């Protein structure tokens, strides 16, 4: 599957509960309809905690926490009728196919693939469709320049972004004339909290927005990692005129990676689409 297609907006998701379709990105906005649990909806756009979707020819917004999560098997995996290796096999899901996770119970994920509902073993799923430990991560947390060069990381552009979730640092690299990666910047960042973690894996920049937000907050200079996940600024009020949360070096976001305003602006202005991103 084309990597840029996989990194674009999720085409479809499923509701986890009876979910209100609202006119705007606010819990106080008008309710257009109530979408029944396990309904298939088309995703038009996504911004961290809110999704713009279409259901029964109505377009509105739903809260992302009540939608299925997108995962990709890194090998061909069996979809089973229940959470057991002895259960009937419904179908075999090809490597790197898009699946929607409804729930996770210990070692098994309850999923929907091609409108077929069943269970797959968690070990075979990832955020990017690649197997665990694709790279040698020995130096990822202690020497990022060494990590990217020892692993000979490839990027379709002259830049590379990496984010160390453990130390909460984002790095920007530029390729020199010899093909080696040279570190340009190293910035403190805020990442997803334990209940809404930042995705891990290899991704490719897939678009940007000058701002987005709700009636409670806004962010500026958002560069898309995948789906609803972005690099973006610290939090501003809804009007974008006043900083309301400038904390960095913490785990408290809905999954996006927050940066100081000037650093988010630099990525927005200078990093081209398709640039490789590695998050771990």
C-alpha positions in Angstrom: 0.0 0.0 0.0 1.3 3.5 -0.8 2.8 5.0 2.3 1.3 8.5 1.6 -2.1 7.0 1.1 -1.9 5.3 4.5 -0.7 8.5 6.1 -3.6 10.5 4.9 -7.0 11.0 6.7 -8.7 7.8 7.8 -11.3 7.0 5.2 -13.8 5.3 7.5 -14.2 4.8 11.2 -16.8 3.2 13.5 -18.6 4.7 16.5 -18.0 3.0 19.8 -21.2 4.3 21.5 -24.4 6.1 20.4 -22.7 9.3 19.3 -24.0 12.8 18.8 -23.2 14.3 15.4 -22.8 18.0 16.1 -22.9 21.1 14.0 -19.6 22.4 15.2 -16.6 21.3 17.3 -18.2 21.9 20.6 -20.2 19.9 23.1 -22.6 22.9 23.3 -23.3 23.1 19.6 -26.5 21.9 18.0 -27.0 18.1 17.6 -27.8 17.1 14.0 -28.5 13.5 14.8 -27.4 10.6 17.1 -25.3 8.0 15.3 -25.9 4.5 16.5 -23.1 2.5 18.1 -20.9 0.5 15.6 -22.1 2.7 12.7 -19.6 3.2 9.8 -18.9 6.9 9.2 -16.8 8.6 6.5 -14.0 10.8 7.8 -13.5 14.1 6.0 -11.0 15.7 8.3 -9.5 15.2 11.8 -7.9 17.5 14.3 -6.7 15.7 17.5 -9.9 15.3 19.5 -12.6 16.2 16.9 -13.4 14.6 13.6 -15.4 16.1 10.7 -17.5 13.2 9.4 -20.4 12.2 7.1 -23.2 10.0 8.2 -26.4 9.4 6.2 -25.6 12.4 4.0 -25.2 14.7 7.0 -21.9 16.3 7.7 -20.9 17.4 11.2 -18.4 16.8 14.0 -17.9 14.0 16.5 -15.6 13.6 19.5 -12.7 11.4 18.5 -12.5 9.5 21.8 -15.7 7.6 20.9 -14.4 6.4 17.5 -12.5 3.3 16.5 -8.7 3.5 16.4 -6.8 2.8 13.2 -4.1 0.1 13.2 -2.2 -1.9 10.6 -1.0 -5.5 10.8 2.7 -5.8 10.0 2.2 -9.3 8.6 -0.7 -11.3 7.2 -3.0 -11.9 10.2 -6.0 -14.1 10.8 -9.3 -12.5 11.7 -11.1 -14.9 14.1 -14.7 -15.1 15.3 -13.6 -14.8 19.0 -10.5 -14.1 21.1 -9.0 -17.5 20.9 -6.5 -19.2 18.6 -9.0 -22.1 18.4 -11.8 -19.8 17.1 -13.0 -20.0 13.5 -11.0 -18.0 10.9 -13.2 -15.4 9.2 -10.5 -14.2 6.8 -6.8 -13.4 6.5 -6.1 -9.7 6.6 -3.2 -8.8 4.3 -0.1 -7.0 5.7 -0.4 -3.2 6.1 -4.2 -3.2 5.6 -6.2 -0.6 7.4 -8.3 -2.0 10.2 -10.4 -0.3 12.9 -10.0 -1.3 16.5 -13.2 -1.2 18.6 -11.7 -2.5 21.9 -8.6 -4.2 23.4 -8.8 -7.0 25.9 -5.5 -8.3 27.1 -3.8 -10.0 24.1 -6.7 -9.5 21.6 -8.2 -6.6 19.7 -11.8 -6.5 18.7 -11.7 -5.1 15.1 -13.6 -4.4 11.9 -11.9 -5.1 8.5 -13.7 -4.7 5.2 -17.0 -4.6 7.2 -16.2 -7.9 8.8 -16.1 -8.0 12.6 -13.8 -10.2 14.6 -10.6 -10.5 16.7 -6.9 -10.4 16.0 -3.8 -10.9 18.2 -2.5 -7.5 19.4 1.2 -8.4 18.8 0.7 -8.2 15.0 -0.7 -4.7 15.0 1.1 -1.4 14.9 0.5 2.3 14.2 2.5 2.4 11.0 2.2 -1.2 9.6 5.9 -2.0 10.4 7.0 -4.8 12.7 8.4 -3.9 16.1 12.1 -3.0 16.3 12.5 -2.2 12.6 15.5 -0.2 13.5 18.3 -0.6 16.0 17.1 1.7 18.8 20.2 1.4 21.0 21.0 5.1 20.6 17.5 6.5 20.1 17.3 7.9 23.7 20.9 8.8 24.2 22.4 9.8 20.8 19.8 10.6 18.2 22.4 11.7 15.6 24.1 8.3 15.9 20.7 6.5 15.7 19.7 8.1 12.4 23.1 7.6 10.8 23.8 4.1 12.0 20.3 3.0 10.7 20.8 4.9 7.4 17.3 6.4 7.7 15.8 7.3 4.4 13.6 10.4 3.7 12.1 11.5 0.3 13.2 15.1 1.2 16.4 16.7 2.5 15.0 16.7 6.0 14.1 14.2 8.7 12.1 14.6 12.0 12.4 12.3 15.0 10.6 12.5 18.4 11.8 10.8 21.5 8.7 10.1 23.6 10.6 9.0 26.6 12.7 12.2 27.0 10.1 14.3 25.2 12.4 15.8 22.6 11.8 16.5 18.9 14.8 16.6 16.5 15.2 18.2 13.1 17.9 16.8 10.7 19.2 17.9 7.3 21.1 15.8 4.9 24.6 17.0 4.0 26.4 16.6 0.6 27.7 13.2 1.7 24.3 11.8 2.5 24.8 12.0 6.3 22.2 13.4 8.7 23.2 16.6 10.4 21.2 17.8 13.5 19.8 21.3 13.0 17.6 21.6 16.1 16.6 19.8 19.3 13.4 21.0 21.0 11.5 20.1 24.1 8.0 19.0 23.3 4.8 17.7 25.0 3.4 14.4 24.0 0.3 12.3 24.5 -0.9 11.4 28.0 -1.1 7.6 28.9 -4.8 7.5 28.1 -4.3 9.2 24.7 -0.8 8.3 23.6 1.1 9.6 20.7 1.4 7.1 17.9 4.7 5.3 17.4 6.4 4.3 14.1 7.6 5.7 10.8 5.3 8.2 9.2 5.5 10.8 6.4 4.4 14.5 6.6 1.0 14.7 4.9 -0.3 18.2 4.9 -0.6 21.2 7.3 -3.0 23.8 8.7 -2.3 27.3 9.8 -4.5 26.7 12.9 -7.3 24.6 14.3 -9.2 24.4 17.5 -12.6 24.5 19.3 -14.5 26.9 21.5 -12.1 26.1 24.3 -8.7 26.3 22.7 -6.7 26.7 19.5 -3.3 25.7 18.2 -1.2 27.2 15.4 1.1 25.9 12.7 -0.1 22.3 12.6 1.9 19.8 10.4 0.2 16.4 10.0 2.0 13.3 11.1 -0.9 10.9 10.3 -4.7 11.2 10.6 -5.6 13.3 13.6 -2.0 13.5 14.9 0.1 16.7 14.3 3.1 18.6 15.4 1.6 22.0 16.5 2.1 24.9 18.8 1.3 25.2 22.5 -2.3 25.9 23.4 -4.0 29.3 22.8 -7.5 30.5 23.7 -10.2 30.0 21.1 -9.4 33.3 19.5 -5.7 32.6 19.2 -4.8 35.8 21.1 -3.6 34.4 24.4 -1.5 31.5 25.5 -3.5 29.2 27.9 -1.0 26.3 28.3 2.7 26.6 27.4 3.9 23.5 29.2 6.5 21.5 27.4 8.5 18.3 28.3 5.3 16.6 29.6 2.9 13.9 28.7 -0.6 15.6 28.7 -1.8 16.0 25.1 -4.6 14.1 23.3 -1.9 12.5 21.1 -0.5 15.4 19.2 3.1 16.7 19.8 3.1 20.3 21.1 6.1 22.6 20.5 7.0 26.2 21.3 5.2 28.5 18.8 8.4 29.4 16.9 9.4 25.7 16.6 6.0 24.6 15.3 6.2 27.6 12.9 9.6 26.5 11.6 8.4 23.0 10.8 5.2 24.4 9.2 7.3 26.7 6.9 10.3 24.5 6.1 9.4 20.8 6.2 8.0 19.5 3.0 5.3 16.9 2.6 6.5 13.3 2.4 9.4 14.0 4.9 10.1 11.0 7.0 9.1 11.1 10.7 10.2 8.5 13.3 8.5 8.5 16.7 9.4 6.1 19.5 
